[in-house]
Amino acid sequence: MLTPTKGPGSTALSAAARSIMNSPLLESPKAKSGVAMASAMALHFAGYELARGSNMALFTSSSLGFGSSSGGYYPLAMACASPLSMFLLLSYTRQLDRKGPRRALRSTTLLCISALTISGIAMATMQHNELLGNIKILSLPISQIIVWASFVFQNSYAHLLYAQQWSFLGSIFTPTEAGKYYSYVAGLSSIVSMIAGTSVSRLVEWIGLGGLLGLAAASLTATLLLADWAYSTAEKHGFDPSREIQKQKKSKTQSKLQDEKQSQPTSQSTDASTEEKPNKTLLHQIREGISLFRRVPTLGALFFETLCFQSLSTILSTCFVMELNSSVPNDNERASWTGNLYATSNGLSTIFQFFLLPVLTQRMEPKHLWRLMPLLPLICGMVRMIPSLFPGALVSSSSSALYLVAISLLTAKTMDYSLRNVLAELVYVPLDFESRYVGKEIIAVFANRFGKSGMALILSGLNFIRGGSSGGGLSGLALAISFGWWGSALSLSSLIPSKQEAERMVAERDRKED
């Protein structure tokens, strides 16, 4: 079983603490607000690790979940996450338009807390009362329906929240500040996620799988309080991210009122026109999103890159679930395996984020890092295609397939957590408010989920055609998608401005706000 080393994590944490505490930036309200939001993000990811370990074990459980059939149901569940993500995205954009970024984040976080709490209570109840879980609805046990719903929601909400948290940070920091501190923000999340992941095996023995979901809800509650305080501080000291959009809305409203006075001078028509804006239809929201991506080509390139990477991630995750279910029959052990895998990924990511990434982001242009990033997962995909390269002892082991898939997934996730997320956030910093808050959510929620769901549907089709044994051709498919990801990263890199250009864009944006 994969077990992360604790030493580098604690060393990285102390080094980061000294670096942050010695920074003069920490004396400012902006720094305090940024630290609060970074802490909120870290606790959000801690809760997500607990929820992921619990839901993965429940989904593959033979008593409450889908047992030996989980390999076939997993891609379908991932496909169902896309419509739910779309619904959450539309709800968020309406909240953002009507109430602003602070209340939108507050509302979506409260929704996630409620869903996790209900799932945790339901799971704990059914574990203590098996007869209740066996009640059938539409020929399916109610336990499977609740497990399915909890699993789908857990795979839908994470990007919705952390994209909003990153949007806040990207709005208050300059590109230079972002390049200097983003790696530490991401590293803090990795450390907390690593601790949460390694704690799953112990916590599940004390509070059970349902209790893990309840603990995830408690972690999100702390996230809510910290994020709200960060926004409160920003509003109090005059660096509220919503100032930009408020100024745009005010200008549009004044222009619209002047047009209304010329065409329809009655006050009733003016009131009606101002009340129509918040009630945007679905078609209107879609048109606005398309218009935004046409106006900002970088968003389109990042959208396609996200589709490619999430497709690769889905293939590797599906292989991992299938191999884990066949190799580890015990529910609690599977939860521990999953927790340790992601904890190892977070541990490695922490080392990169605190020791390697700050140097790279200071000495290299982001566009060059984008071009190099996909190479390591691409190499791992090639190695998986040639099993003869591995030592004979590993190949002959009964769990060799599980370890090979785990290493490939570990590589992709580590690259994602340590480098890709930070580089993506740096792309948004010089863009306007609509790109940072709306475009980012479209990519983070819809592109992430659509990439996973689209590939999940393909895997479901392969699973059906081959009679439940689609794993044979997945290595070749993963390699092909790896090449596609590399190509999309090269395309995106050509649109990313240099550090100097990004600073100029932010300076111009700030002058317009003033």
C-alpha positions in Angstrom: 0.0 0.0 0.0 1.2 3.5 -0.8 2.2 5.4 2.3 3.4 9.0 2.2 6.4 10.2 4.1 5.6 12.7 6.8 9.0 14.4 7.1 9.0 16.5 3.9 5.5 17.7 4.6 6.3 19.1 8.0 9.6 20.5 6.8 7.8 22.2 3.9 5.1 23.6 6.2 7.7 25.2 8.5 9.6 26.6 5.6 6.4 28.1 4.1 5.4 29.5 7.4 8.8 31.3 7.8 8.6 32.6 4.3 5.1 34.0 4.7 5.7 35.4 8.2 8.8 37.2 7.1 7.1 38.8 4.2 6.1 42.5 4.5 3.0 41.7 2.5 1.5 39.9 5.5 1.2 43.2 7.4 -1.4 44.4 5.0 -5.2 43.7 5.1 -4.9 42.2 1.6 -2.4 39.6 2.9 -4.7 38.7 5.8 -7.6 38.3 3.5 -5.5 36.2 1.2 -4.3 33.9 4.0 -7.9 33.5 5.2 -9.1 32.5 1.7 -6.1 30.2 1.3 -7.0 28.5 4.6 -10.6 28.2 3.5 -9.5 26.5 0.3 -7.3 24.1 2.3 -10.1 23.1 4.6 -12.4 22.6 1.6 -9.9 20.2 0.1 -9.5 18.4 3.4 -13.3 17.8 3.5 -13.2 16.7 -0.1 -10.6 14.1 0.6 -12.8 12.7 3.5 -15.9 12.7 1.2 -14.0 11.1 -1.6 -12.6 8.2 0.5 -16.0 7.6 2.0 -17.9 7.7 -1.3 -15.5 5.5 -3.1 -15.7 2.8 -0.5 -19.5 3.1 -0.3 -19.8 2.9 -4.1 -17.8 -0.3 -4.3 -19.3 -1.8 -1.2 -21.0 -5.2 -1.6 -23.6 -4.4 1.1 -24.6 -0.8 0.4 -23.1 0.0 -3.0 -22.6 -1.9 -6.3 -20.0 -4.5 -5.3 -18.5 -6.5 -8.1 -20.6 -4.4 -10.6 -19.0 -1.1 -9.6 -16.5 -1.2 -12.5 -19.5 -1.0 -14.9 -21.5 1.5 -12.9 -18.6 3.9 -12.2 -18.3 5.4 -15.7 -22.1 5.9 -15.7 -22.0 7.7 -12.4 -19.2 10.0 -13.7 -21.3 10.7 -16.7 -24.2 11.8 -14.5 -22.0 14.3 -12.7 -21.9 16.5 -15.8 -25.6 17.4 -15.8 -25.5 18.1 -12.1 -22.4 20.3 -12.6 -24.2 22.2 -15.3 -27.1 22.8 -13.0 -24.8 24.0 -10.2 -23.0 26.3 -12.7 -26.2 27.9 -13.9 -27.3 28.4 -10.3 -24.0 30.0 -9.5 -24.0 32.4 -12.4 -27.5 33.6 -11.4 -26.3 34.1 -7.9 -23.2 36.0 -9.0 -25.3 38.3 -11.3 -27.9 39.0 -8.6 -26.0 39.1 -5.4 -22.3 39.3 -6.2 -19.3 37.0 -5.6 -19.4 37.0 -1.8 -23.0 35.8 -1.5 -22.7 33.4 -4.4 -19.8 31.7 -2.6 -21.8 31.7 0.6 -24.9 30.1 -1.0 -23.0 27.4 -2.9 -21.0 26.4 0.2 -24.2 26.2 2.3 -25.7 23.9 -0.4 -22.7 21.6 -0.3 -22.7 21.5 3.6 -26.4 20.5 3.5 -25.9 17.8 0.9 -22.9 16.2 2.8 -24.8 16.3 6.1 -27.8 14.6 4.7 -25.7 11.9 2.9 -23.7 11.3 6.1 -26.9 10.8 8.2 -28.4 8.5 5.6 -25.3 6.4 5.3 -24.9 6.0 9.0 -28.6 5.1 9.4 -28.4 2.4 6.7 -25.2 0.9 8.1 -26.9 0.4 11.4 -30.2 -0.8 9.8 -29.6 -3.1 6.9 -33.3 -3.7 6.4 -33.9 0.0 5.7 -31.1 0.0 3.1 -32.7 -3.0 1.3 -36.0 -1.2 0.7 -36.4 -1.1 -3.1 -37.4 1.9 -5.2 -37.7 1.2 -9.0 -36.2 -2.2 -8.5 -33.1 -0.8 -6.9 -32.2 -0.9 -3.1 -32.5 2.6 -1.6 -29.0 2.2 -0.3 -27.7 2.1 -3.9 -29.7 5.1 -4.9 -28.4 7.2 -2.0 -24.8 6.0 -2.6 -25.2 6.9 -6.3 -26.5 10.4 -5.5 -23.8 11.0 -2.9 -21.1 9.9 -5.2 -22.3 12.0 -8.1 -22.6 15.1 -6.0 -19.2 14.6 -4.5 -17.8 14.6 -8.0 -19.7 17.8 -8.9 -19.2 20.3 -6.1 -15.4 20.5 -5.6 -14.6 22.6 -8.7 -17.6 24.8 -8.0 -16.2 26.0 -4.7 -12.4 26.1 -5.2 -12.7 28.0 -8.5 -14.6 30.8 -6.6 -11.9 30.8 -4.0 -9.1 31.1 -6.6 -11.1 33.8 -8.3 -10.9 35.9 -5.2 -7.1 35.4 -4.9 -6.6 36.2 -8.5 -8.6 39.4 -8.1 -6.6 40.8 -5.2 -3.0 39.8 -6.3 -0.9 41.1 -9.1 0.7 38.7 -11.5 4.1 39.1 -9.7 2.5 38.5 -6.3 0.6 35.5 -7.8 3.7 34.0 -9.2 5.4 34.4 -5.9 2.7 33.1 -3.5 0.4 30.8 -5.5 2.7 27.8 -5.1 2.5 28.3 -1.3 -1.3 28.6 -1.4 -1.5 25.4 -3.4 1.1 23.8 -1.1 -1.1 24.6 2.0 -4.0 22.8 0.4 -1.8 19.8 -0.5 -0.5 19.5 3.1 -4.0 19.6 4.6 -5.3 17.2 1.9 -2.4 14.9 2.6 -3.2 14.9 6.4 -6.9 14.3 5.7 -6.2 11.5 3.2 -3.8 9.6 5.6 -6.4 10.1 8.4 -9.1 8.3 6.5 -8.0 4.8 7.5 -8.0 5.7 11.3 -11.1 7.9 11.2 -13.2 5.3 9.4 -12.6 2.9 12.3 -13.9 5.5 14.8 -16.8 7.2 13.0 -17.6 5.0 10.1 -18.1 5.9 6.4 -21.1 8.0 7.2 -19.2 9.9 9.9 -16.5 10.8 7.3 -19.2 12.6 5.3 -20.3 14.5 8.4 -16.8 15.5 9.1 -16.4 16.7 5.6 -19.5 18.9 6.2 -17.9 20.3 9.3 -14.8 21.1 7.4 -16.8 23.0 4.8 -18.5 25.0 7.6 -15.1 26.3 8.7 -14.4 27.0 5.0 -17.6 29.1 4.8 -16.6 31.2 7.9 -13.0 31.9 6.7 -14.1 32.8 3.1 -16.8 35.1 4.3 -14.3 36.9 6.6 -11.9 37.3 3.6 -14.6 39.0 1.6 -15.5 41.2 4.6 -12.0 42.3 4.9 -11.7 43.1 1.2 -14.9 45.2 1.3 -13.8 47.0 4.4 -10.4 48.0 3.0 -11.4 48.8 -0.6 -10.0 45.9 -2.6 -13.3 44.1 -3.1 -13.2 42.1 -6.3 -16.8 43.0 -7.1 -15.9 46.7 -7.7 -15.0 46.0 -11.3 -18.3 44.4 -12.2 -20.3 46.9 -10.1 -18.7 49.7 -12.1 -19.6 47.9 -15.4 -23.2 47.3 -14.3 -23.6 51.0 -13.2 -22.3 52.2 -16.6 -24.6 49.8 -18.5 -27.6 50.7 -16.3 -27.1 54.4 -16.9 -26.8 53.9 -20.6 -29.9 51.7 -20.6 -31.9 54.3 -18.6 -31.0 57.0 -21.1 -32.1 54.8 -24.0 -35.4 54.0 -22.2 -36.1 57.7 -21.5 -35.7 58.4 -25.2 -37.9 55.5 -26.4 -40.3 55.0 -23.5 -40.3 57.9 -21.1 -42.7 56.4 -18.6 -41.4 55.2 -15.2 -43.2 51.9 -15.5 -41.3 50.8 -18.6 -38.0 51.8 -16.9 -38.7 49.8 -13.8 -39.7 46.8 -16.0 -36.5 47.0 -17.9 -34.3 47.1 -14.8 -36.1 44.1 -13.4 -35.6 41.9 -16.4 -31.9 41.6 -16.1 -31.7 39.4 -13.1 -34.2 36.9 -14.6 -31.9 35.7 -17.4 -33.1 32.7 -19.3 -30.9 29.6 -19.9 -30.5 30.5 -23.5 -29.4 34.0 -22.6 -26.8 32.6 -20.2 -25.5 30.3 -22.9 -25.2 33.1 -25.4 -23.3 35.2 -22.9 -20.9 32.4 -22.2 -20.3 31.9 -26.0 -19.7 35.6 -26.4 -17.2 35.6 -23.6 -15.2 32.8 -25.0 -15.2 34.4 -28.4 -14.0 37.7 -26.9 -11.2 35.9 -24.9 -9.5 33.2 -27.0 -7.4 32.1 -24.0 -10.5 30.8 -22.3 -11.3 28.6 -25.3 -7.8 27.1 -25.4 -7.9 26.5 -21.6 -11.3 24.8 -22.0 -10.0 22.4 -24.6 -6.8 21.6 -22.5 -9.1 20.9 -19.5 -11.2 18.5 -21.6 -8.1 16.6 -22.6 -6.6 16.3 -19.2 -9.9 15.3 -17.5 -10.4 12.6 -20.1 -7.0 11.2 -19.3 -7.7 11.4 -15.6 -11.1 9.5 -16.0 -9.4 6.7 -17.9 -6.8 6.2 -15.2 -9.4 6.6 -12.4 -11.6 4.0 -14.0 -8.8 1.5 -14.3 -7.9 2.2 -10.7 -11.4 1.6 -9.4 -11.7 -1.7 -11.4 -8.4 -3.0 -10.2 -9.0 -1.9 -6.6 -12.3 -3.6 -6.4 -10.9 -6.9 -7.7 -7.7 -6.8 -5.5 -9.1 -5.4 -2.2 -12.4 -6.9 -1.2 -12.8 -5.1 2.2 -14.7 -1.8 2.2 -12.5 -0.1 4.9 -9.3 -1.3 3.3 -10.4 0.2 0.0 -11.2 3.5 1.7 -7.7 3.4 3.2 -6.1 2.5 -0.2 -7.8 5.4 -1.9 -6.9 7.8 1.0 -3.3 6.8 1.0 -3.0 7.1 -2.8 -4.3 10.7 -2.9 -2.3 11.5 0.3 0.9 10.3 -1.4 0.0 12.5 -4.4 -0.6 15.5 -2.1 2.6 14.8 -0.3 4.7 14.8 -3.5 2.8 17.9 -4.7 3.7 19.6 -1.4 7.4 19.0 -2.0 7.1 20.4 -5.6 5.0 23.4 -4.5 7.3 24.5 -1.7 10.7 23.7 -3.1 10.6 23.5 -6.9 7.6 25.5 -8.2 8.6 28.9 -6.6 11.9 28.6 -8.4 10.4 27.6 -11.7 7.7 30.4 -11.7 10.3 33.0 -10.8 12.9 32.0 -13.5 10.7 30.6 -16.3 7.8 32.0 -18.3 4.5 30.2 -17.6 4.1 29.4 -21.3 7.3 27.3 -21.2 6.1 25.4 -18.2 2.8 24.6 -20.0 4.8 23.0 -22.8 6.9 20.8 -20.5 4.2 19.7 -18.0 2.5 16.9 -20.0 5.7 15.1 -20.8 6.0 13.1 -17.6 2.5 11.6 -17.7 3.1 10.9 -21.4 6.2 8.9 -20.6 4.3 7.0 -17.9 1.7 6.1 -20.6 4.4 4.8 -22.8 5.9 2.7 -20.0 2.4 1.2 -19.3 2.3 0.0 -22.9 5.6 -2.0 -22.5 5.2 -4.2 -19.4 8.4 -6.0 -20.2 10.3 -2.9 -19.0 9.2 -3.6 -15.4 11.2 -6.0 -13.1 10.0 -9.6 -13.2 9.1 -9.6 -9.5 6.6 -6.7 -10.1 5.0 -8.3 -13.1 4.6 -11.6 -11.4 3.0 -10.1 -8.3 -0.7 -10.7 -7.9 -1.3 -7.0 -7.3 1.0 -5.8 -10.1 -1.9 -4.5 -12.2 -3.2 -2.4 -9.3 0.2 -0.9 -8.6 0.9 -0.1 -12.3 -2.4 1.7 -12.6 -1.9 3.4 -9.2 1.5 4.7 -10.3 0.1 6.1 -13.5 -2.8 7.8 -11.7 -0.4 9.1 -9.0 1.8 10.7 -11.7 -1.1 12.5 -13.4 -2.7 13.7 -10.1 0.7 14.9 -8.7 1.3 16.9 -11.9 -2.2 18.3 -11.7 -2.0 19.3 -8.0 1.5 20.6 -8.0 1.8 22.4 -11.3 -1.2 22.4 -13.6 -3.6 24.1 -11.1 -1.2 26.8 -10.3 -0.4 27.5 -13.9 -4.1 27.6 -14.8 -4.7 30.2 -12.0 -1.9 32.4 -13.3 -3.6 32.4 -16.7 -6.7 34.1 -15.2 -4.9 36.8 -13.2 -4.5 39.4 -16.0 -8.0 38.8 -17.4 -11.2 40.9 -16.6 -13.8 40.2 -13.9 -16.1 38.2 -16.2 -13.3 36.0 -17.3 -12.1 35.4 -13.8 -15.5 34.7 -12.2 -17.7 33.4 -15.0 -15.3 32.0 -17.6 -13.3 30.3 -14.9 -16.4 28.6 -13.5 -17.5 27.4 -16.9 -14.1 25.8 -17.3 -13.7 24.6 -13.8 -17.2 23.1 -13.5 -18.4 22.4 -17.1 -15.2 21.6 -18.9 -13.9 19.4 -16.0 -17.1 17.5 -15.7 -17.8 17.3 -19.5 -14.3 15.9 -20.0 -14.8 13.3 -17.4 -18.4 12.5 -18.4 -17.7 12.3 -22.1 -14.9 9.9 -21.5 -17.0 8.0 -19.0 -19.7 7.5 -21.7 -17.1 6.1 -24.1 -15.8 3.7 -21.4 -19.3 2.6 -20.6 -19.8 1.8 -24.3 -16.6 -0.2 -24.4 -17.6 -2.0 -21.2 -21.0 -2.9 -22.8 -19.6 -4.0 -26.1 -16.9 -6.2 -24.5 -19.2 -7.7 -21.9 -17.8 -5.9 -18.9 -14.1 -6.3 -19.8 -13.1 -3.0 -21.3 -9.8 -2.7 -19.4 -7.8 -4.4 -22.2 -7.6 -1.4 -24.5 -7.5 1.4 -21.9 -3.7 1.7 -21.9 -3.6 2.5 -25.6 -6.5 5.0 -25.2 -4.8 6.7 -22.3 -1.6 7.1 -24.4 -3.5 8.7 -27.2 -5.3 11.1 -24.9 -1.9 12.0 -23.4 -0.6 13.1 -26.8 -3.9 15.1 -27.2 -3.3 16.8 -23.9 0.3 17.7 -24.9 -1.0 19.2 -28.1 -3.7 21.3 -26.3 -1.1 22.6 -23.8 1.2 23.7 -26.7 -1.8 25.5 -28.3 -2.7 27.2 -25.0 0.9 28.3 -24.3 1.0 30.4 -27.5 -1.8 32.6 -26.1 -0.4 33.2 -22.6 1.3 36.6 -22.2 4.7 37.1 -20.7 5.1 38.2 -17.1 5.8 41.7 -18.2 2.7 41.8 -20.4 0.5 40.4 -17.7 1.7 43.1 -15.3 0.8 45.8 -17.8 -2.7 44.3 -18.4 -3.4 44.3 -14.6 -2.1 47.9 -14.3 -4.5 49.0 -17.1 -7.4 47.2 -15.5 -6.7 48.8 -12.1 -6.6 52.3 -13.6 -10.0 51.7 -15.2 -11.5 50.7 -11.9 -10.2 53.8 -10.2 
